[in-house]
């Protein structure tokens, strides 16, 4: 008889564990992983995806299963085990009143600890550690339970939905997660730490997210450090500056006003005839520059450069004075790290 009682306890705790694991796995499982497995022909993954799309009813079914198994455990297991413990207490010579009370308290305590450990904590940890695999294991039995009791579960679910509506909440049938840049950054760090992505991939994706938080001023070459040429400088000297600096693009200045009037590209100079080498760069060879403000975010900077099909821009402050030069390479280096230029 004691063996049968223990088997009942184990069975009810196992049932409770099934529903607890399913409940946590339904919430924690990543649809992308399940979709990939389903695409490879996994029937259990397809069932898991279907369960997540029917989230409210599935969660209500899990809660019903947990409640029923816990009540059954209290009704069937605790008195039975209590009687056996009381017999042991009587055999030990304890007074009748003391033995019955002690046996009942011990029975409740033992069953509660066993239930909490193996019926709650262990399956919860399984589901949190590997929610996709856990859900694929449990979804068939859980789905059968929900299918049999679906009418009653739907009624309970509708009552629960009505109870939360006065608080301005609307129950959902499927979990859709929307996260911002800080949460995505944390996810990327966790994925890198677990070895799911390489450090380079982490740095690249983090750099993309950072584009929306950095400004043009943070990546530009400040005015004192800009290598530029005067628009009246002979072509041969412009070529010398390009050769010594290693840059194929140079801003062009009007030395009288100090303003940037455009940009000159090495390939444009190569098209000029040899007799023009002692003359200033022709105006038609000076390209216009995109003008950007210092506080413009880098994602907008990148879009501006792409729309204008420019490789370089002049950065101005609030008063309209130019304070630096920015190139496409400066933005890209924020994503992938330093890029060696032609001279390197």
C-alpha positions in Angstrom: 0.0 0.0 0.0 2.8 2.4 0.8 4.4 1.6 -2.5 1.1 2.5 -4.3 0.9 5.8 -2.4 4.4 6.7 -3.4 3.7 5.9 -7.0 0.6 8.1 -6.9 2.8 11.0 -5.5 5.4 10.5 -8.2 2.8 10.4 -10.9 1.0 13.5 -9.8 4.2 15.4 -9.3 5.3 14.3 -12.8 2.0 15.6 -14.2 2.5 18.9 -12.4 6.0 19.1 -13.8 4.7 18.6 -17.3 2.4 21.5 -17.1 4.9 23.8 -15.3 7.6 23.1 -17.9 5.1 23.7 -20.7 3.9 27.0 -19.2 7.4 28.4 -18.9 8.5 27.0 -22.3 5.5 28.6 -24.1 6.7 32.0 -23.0 10.4 31.6 -23.4 10.7 29.6 -26.6 12.1 31.5 -29.6 9.9 31.2 -32.7 12.9 31.5 -35.0 14.4 28.3 -33.6 11.1 26.4 -33.8 10.5 27.6 -37.3 13.9 26.4 -38.4 13.3 23.0 -36.9 9.8 22.9 -38.5 11.2 23.7 -41.9 13.5 20.7 -41.5 10.4 18.5 -41.0 10.1 18.4 -37.2 6.5 17.5 -36.3 7.1 18.5 -32.6 8.4 21.9 -33.6 5.3 22.5 -35.8 3.1 21.5 -32.8 5.1 23.9 -30.6 4.6 26.8 -33.1 0.8 26.0 -33.2 0.7 26.1 -29.4 2.4 29.5 -29.3 -0.1 30.9 -31.7 -2.9 29.7 -29.4 -1.1 31.1 -26.3 -4.0 32.1 -24.1 -5.8 28.8 -24.3 -2.6 26.8 -23.9 -1.5 28.8 -20.8 -4.9 28.5 -19.3 -4.7 24.7 -19.9 -1.3 24.6 -18.2 -2.7 26.5 -15.2 -5.7 24.1 -15.0 -3.4 21.1 -15.2 -1.2 22.5 -12.4 -4.2 23.3 -10.2 -5.9 19.9 -10.7 -2.7 17.9 -10.1 -1.9 19.9 -7.0 -5.4 19.5 -5.5 -5.3 15.7 -6.3 -1.9 15.5 -4.6 -3.3 17.1 -1.5 -6.5 14.9 -1.5 -4.9 11.6 -2.3 -1.3 11.6 -1.3 -1.1 13.5 1.9 -3.7 11.6 3.9 -2.4 8.2 2.7 1.2 9.0 3.5 0.0 10.6 6.8 -1.6 7.3 7.8 1.6 5.4 7.2 3.6 7.9 9.1 1.0 7.8 11.9 1.5 4.0 12.1 5.2 4.5 12.4 4.7 7.1 15.1 2.4 4.8 17.1 4.9 2.0 16.8 7.5 4.4 18.1 5.4 4.8 21.2 4.1 8.4 20.7 0.7 9.3 22.3 -2.2 8.9 19.8 -3.0 12.7 19.6 0.7 13.6 19.1 1.3 10.9 16.5 -1.6 11.8 14.3 -0.7 15.5 14.4 3.0 14.8 13.8 2.2 12.4 11.0 -0.1 14.9 9.2 2.5 17.8 9.5 5.3 15.5 8.2 3.1 14.3 5.4 2.2 17.8 4.3 5.8 18.9 4.6 7.3 16.0 2.7 4.8 16.2 -0.1 5.1 20.0 -0.3 8.9 19.8 -0.6 8.8 17.0 -3.1 6.2 18.9 -5.1 8.0 22.2 -5.0 11.4 20.6 -5.9 10.4 18.2 -8.7 7.1 19.5 -9.7 8.0 23.2 -9.9 11.7 24.2 -9.6 13.3 21.4 -11.7 10.9 21.7 -14.7 11.0 25.5 -14.5 14.8 25.4 -14.7 14.6 22.9 -17.6 12.2 25.2 -19.5 14.2 28.3 -18.9 17.5 26.7 -19.8 16.3 25.1 -23.1 12.7 26.3 -23.8 12.5 25.1 -27.4 13.5 21.5 -26.7 11.4 21.4 -23.5 8.3 22.6 -25.5 8.9 20.0 -28.2 9.0 17.3 -25.5 5.9 18.4 -23.7 3.6 19.8 -26.4 2.1 16.5 -27.5 0.8 15.4 -24.1 -0.1 19.0 -23.1 -1.9 19.4 -26.5 -3.9 16.2 -25.9 -5.0 17.5 -22.4 -6.0 20.8 -23.9 -7.9 19.2 -26.7 -10.0 17.0 -24.4 -10.8 19.9 -22.0 -10.8 22.7 -24.5 -14.5 23.9 -23.9 -13.9 24.3 -20.2 -10.5 25.9 -20.7 -11.9 28.4 -23.2 -14.6 29.4 -20.7 -12.0 29.9 -17.9 -9.8 31.8 -20.3 -12.7 34.2 -21.3 -13.5 34.8 -17.7 -9.9 35.7 -17.0 -9.8 38.0 -20.1 -12.9 39.8 -18.8 -11.3 40.2 -15.4 -8.3 42.2 -16.8 -10.1 44.4 -19.2 -11.2 46.9 -16.5 -7.5 47.6 -16.0 -7.1 48.6 -19.6 -5.3 45.4 -20.6 -6.1 43.2 -23.6 -5.0 39.6 -23.5 -3.0 38.4 -26.5 -3.0 35.1 -28.3 0.6 35.3 -29.4 3.8 36.8 -27.9 5.4 39.4 -30.0 8.6 40.9 -28.6 9.6 44.5 -29.6 12.9 45.7 -28.1 14.9 48.8 -28.4 18.6 49.4 -29.0 19.7 48.9 -25.3 17.9 45.5 -25.1 19.3 44.4 -28.5 22.8 45.4 -27.3 22.3 43.2 -24.2 21.1 40.3 -26.3 24.1 40.6 -28.6 26.4 40.5 -25.6 24.7 37.4 -24.2 24.9 35.7 -27.6 28.6 36.5 -27.9 29.3 35.2 -24.3 27.4 32.0 -25.1 29.4 31.5 -28.4 26.4 31.9 -30.7 28.0 34.8 -32.6 31.7 35.7 -33.1 33.3 38.8 -31.6 33.5 40.4 -35.0 29.8 39.9 -35.6 29.0 41.3 -32.2 31.2 44.4 -32.8 29.6 44.9 -36.2 26.0 44.6 -35.1 26.7 46.7 -32.0 28.3 49.4 -34.2 25.1 49.5 -36.3 23.1 50.1 -33.2 25.5 52.8 -32.1 25.0 54.7 -35.3 21.7 56.1 -33.9 23.5 57.4 -30.8 26.6 59.0 -32.3 26.8 62.3 -34.1 28.8 63.6 -37.1 31.0 65.5 -34.7 32.1 62.3 -33.0 33.7 60.8 -36.2 34.7 63.9 -38.3 38.3 65.0 -38.8 38.5 68.3 -36.9 39.3 71.4 -39.0 42.9 71.8 -37.6 43.7 68.3 -38.8 42.1 68.5 -42.2 44.5 68.1 -45.2 43.2 70.5 -47.8 44.4 72.4 -50.9 43.8 75.9 -52.1 41.7 76.2 -55.2 44.4 78.3 -56.9 47.1 75.7 -56.2 48.7 74.3 -59.4 47.6 70.8 -60.4 51.2 69.4 -59.9 51.3 70.6 -56.3 47.8 69.1 -55.6 49.1 65.8 -56.8 52.1 66.1 -54.5 49.8 66.7 -51.5 47.8 63.6 -52.5 51.0 61.6 -52.8 52.4 62.7 -49.4 49.1 62.4 -47.5 47.9 59.2 -49.1 44.5 60.6 -49.8 42.8 60.3 -53.1 40.2 62.9 -52.2 41.0 66.4 -50.8 38.8 69.3 -49.7 39.4 72.4 -51.7 39.6 75.7 -49.8 39.3 79.4 -50.7 42.2 80.7 -48.6 40.9 84.3 -48.6 37.6 83.3 -46.9 38.8 80.0 -45.3 35.6 78.3 -46.6 35.4 74.9 -48.2 34.4 75.2 -51.8 34.4 71.5 -52.8 36.5 68.4 -53.2 38.9 67.2 -55.8 39.3 63.5 -56.7 42.5 61.9 -58.0 40.7 60.2 -60.9 39.4 63.6 -62.1 42.9 64.9 -62.2 44.1 62.0 -64.3 41.7 63.0 -67.0 43.3 66.4 -67.4 45.8 67.0 -70.2 49.6 67.3 -69.3 49.7 71.0 -70.2 47.3 71.7 -67.4 49.7 70.5 -64.7 51.0 74.0 -64.0 47.5 75.5 -63.9 45.0 75.5 -60.9 42.5 72.7 -60.8 39.6 73.6 -63.2 36.4 74.6 -61.5 34.6 71.8 -63.4 36.9 69.3 -61.7 36.0 70.5 -58.2 33.1 68.4 -56.9 30.5 69.9 -54.6 30.4 68.6 -51.0 27.4 67.6 -48.9 26.9 69.9 -45.9 26.1 68.2 -42.6 25.5 69.6 -39.1 27.6 68.5 -36.1 24.6 67.1 -34.2 23.3 65.0 -37.1 23.2 61.3 -36.0 25.4 58.9 -37.9 22.5 56.8 -39.3 21.2 60.0 -40.9 24.7 60.9 -42.0 25.0 57.5 -43.8 21.6 58.0 -45.5 22.6 61.5 -46.6 25.9 60.3 -48.1 24.1 57.5 -49.9 21.4 59.7 -51.3 23.8 62.3 -52.5 26.2 59.5 -53.7 29.0 61.4 -52.0 32.1 60.0 -50.3 32.9 63.2 -48.4 31.0 65.9 -46.5 31.8 69.2 -44.8 30.5 69.5 -41.2 29.3 72.8 -39.9 28.3 74.1 -36.5 25.2 76.0 -35.5 26.6 79.3 -36.9 27.3 77.7 -40.3 31.0 77.7 -39.9 32.8 74.6 -41.1 34.4 72.7 -38.2 35.6 69.4 -39.9 35.4 67.0 -42.8 33.7 63.6 -42.7 34.0 60.8 -45.2 32.1 57.5 -45.8 35.2 55.7 -44.5 34.8 57.5 -41.1 31.3 56.1 -40.8 32.1 52.6 -41.9 35.0 52.5 -39.5 32.5 52.9 -36.7 31.0 49.6 -37.8 34.0 47.4 -38.7 37.0 49.2 -37.1 39.9 51.0 -38.6 40.3 50.6 -42.4 43.8 51.1 -43.8 43.9 53.8 -46.4 45.8 53.8 -49.7 49.1 54.8 -48.1 48.9 51.9 -45.7 
